[in-house]
């Protein structure tokens, strides 16, 4: 009988190391030490990824974010199946009074998205359908909801993962929106007349 070699235990050691790292990460997240909403984003400071999506509105051809250049706006990834997306609906309604919001329905069916917007309100100037999640990959979305503030220069100013509640809206988004709008006046583009 041959003695086991150390190389035979390498997969076990790798698995144990990954289990320890995962456990520590989970414990830090649950204890509040690690905030998922503050995970870094490679997009902050960079130009918005070229995003062209079919529109939820059948009368519109596509939602194309490059055409919005020249004014600040928010991009909000959401889904009808996402409970935290329902929770953030009131905050998005308030933010829509300040700045235009483009919604991206992530891995959702159009009929479910329409039902969601009917039930929880529609703060969006337009909604693009990311049925296969490819736009989410371009943006580096961890999960929904996830919201990006875009400056007038077309660069990402701020990213927030998770639902926007009153504290996040008042503490993070509204100050940044006021700063990039200058006078704090509404740009006048978010109304759905």
KASULSUL-V312027 format. One record per residue. N is the residue number from 1. PSI is psi as a letter, one per 40 degrees, with the letter a starting at -180 (999 if undefined). D_LAST is the distance of its C-alpha to the last C-alpha in Angstrom with 1 decimal. Layout:
N_PSI_D_LAST / N_PSI_D_LAST
//
This chain:
1_h_81.8 / 2_i_79.7 / 3_i_78.0 / 4_i_74.2 / 5_i_72.9 / 6_d_70.4 / 7_d_68.1 / 8_d_67.7 / 9_e_66.0 / 10_d_63.4 / 11_d_60.7 / 12_d_61.5 / 13_d_61.2 / 14_d_57.8 / 15_d_56.5 / 16_d_57.8 / 17_d_56.2 / 18_d_52.8 / 19_d_53.1 / 20_d_54.0 / 21_d_51.1 / 22_d_48.6 / 23_d_50.2 / 24_d_50.0 / 25_d_46.3 / 26_d_45.5 / 27_d_47.5 / 28_d_45.8 / 29_d_42.3 / 30_d_43.3 / 31_e_44.9 / 32_e_42.0 / 33_d_43.9 / 34_h_41.8 / 35_h_38.0 / 36_d_36.2 / 37_e_33.0 / 38_e_35.1 / 39_i_36.4 / 40_i_36.4 / 41_h_34.0 / 42_e_35.2 / 43_d_31.8 / 44_h_31.5 / 45_e_32.1 / 46_i_31.7 / 47_i_29.1 / 48_h_26.5 / 49_i_28.0 / 50_h_26.9 / 51_h_24.6 / 52_h_23.2 / 53_i_22.2 / 54_i_21.2 / 55_i_17.6 / 56_d_17.0 / 57_h_14.6 / 58_d_17.3 / 59_e_15.3 / 60_i_15.3 / 61_d_18.8 / 62_i_18.9 / 63_h_17.7 / 64_h_19.8 / 65_d_20.0 / 66_d_22.1 / 67_e_19.3 / 68_e_17.7 / 69_i_20.9 / 70_e_20.9 / 71_i_18.7 / 72_i_19.3 / 73_i_17.5 / 74_i_18.7 / 75_h_19.8 / 76_h_20.4 / 77_h_22.8 / 78_i_22.8 / 79_i_24.1 / 80_d_24.1 / 81_e_27.8 / 82_h_27.7 / 83_d_28.5 / 84_d_27.7 / 85_d_24.2 / 86_d_23.7 / 87_d_25.3 / 88_e_23.0 / 89_d_19.7 / 90_d_19.8 / 91_d_20.5 / 92_d_17.7 / 93_d_15.2 / 94_d_16.9 / 95_d_16.9 / 96_e_13.2 / 97_e_13.0 / 98_d_15.5 / 99_i_14.9 / 100_h_12.9 / 101_h_14.4 / 102_h_15.4 / 103_i_17.0 / 104_h_20.2 / 105_h_21.6 / 106_h_25.3 / 107_f_27.8 / 108_i_25.7 / 109_i_25.3 / 110_d_21.9 / 111_d_22.5 / 112_d_23.4 / 113_d_20.4 / 114_d_18.1 / 115_d_20.3 / 116_d_20.3 / 117_d_16.5 / 118_d_16.6 / 119_d_19.5 / 120_e_18.8 / 121_i_15.0 / 122_g_12.6 / 123_e_12.2 / 124_h_11.8 / 125_d_9.7 / 126_i_12.2 / 127_h_15.4 / 128_i_18.7 / 129_h_21.6 / 130_g_24.9 / 131_d_27.1 / 132_e_30.4 / 133_e_29.7 / 134_d_30.5 / 135_d_27.5 / 136_d_28.6 / 137_d_32.1 / 138_d_30.9 / 139_e_29.2 / 140_f_32.2 / 141_h_30.4 / 142_d_33.0 / 143_i_31.0 / 144_i_27.7 / 145_i_25.8 / 146_h_26.1 / 147_h_23.7 / 148_h_24.0 / 149_h_22.9 / 150_h_22.7 / 151_i_23.6 / 152_d_22.5 / 153_e_25.7 / 154_e_24.6 / 155_i_27.2 / 156_h_27.1 / 157_d_27.6 / 158_i_27.8 / 159_h_28.1 / 160_h_28.3 / 161_h_29.7 / 162_i_29.2 / 163_i_26.7 / 164_h_25.1 / 165_a_26.3 / 166_d_26.2 / 167_d_29.2 / 168_d_28.0 / 169_d_24.6 / 170_d_26.4 / 171_d_29.4 / 172_d_28.2 / 173_d_24.5 / 174_d_23.5 / 175_d_26.6 / 176_d_26.0 / 177_d_22.3 / 178_d_23.5 / 179_d_26.3 / 180_d_24.5 / 181_e_21.8 / 182_c_24.9 / 183_e_23.9 / 184_e_21.9 / 185_i_18.8 / 186_h_15.4 / 187_e_14.7 / 188_e_11.1 / 189_e_10.1 / 190_e_9.1 / 191_i_5.7 / 192_g_3.8 / 193_999_0.0
//
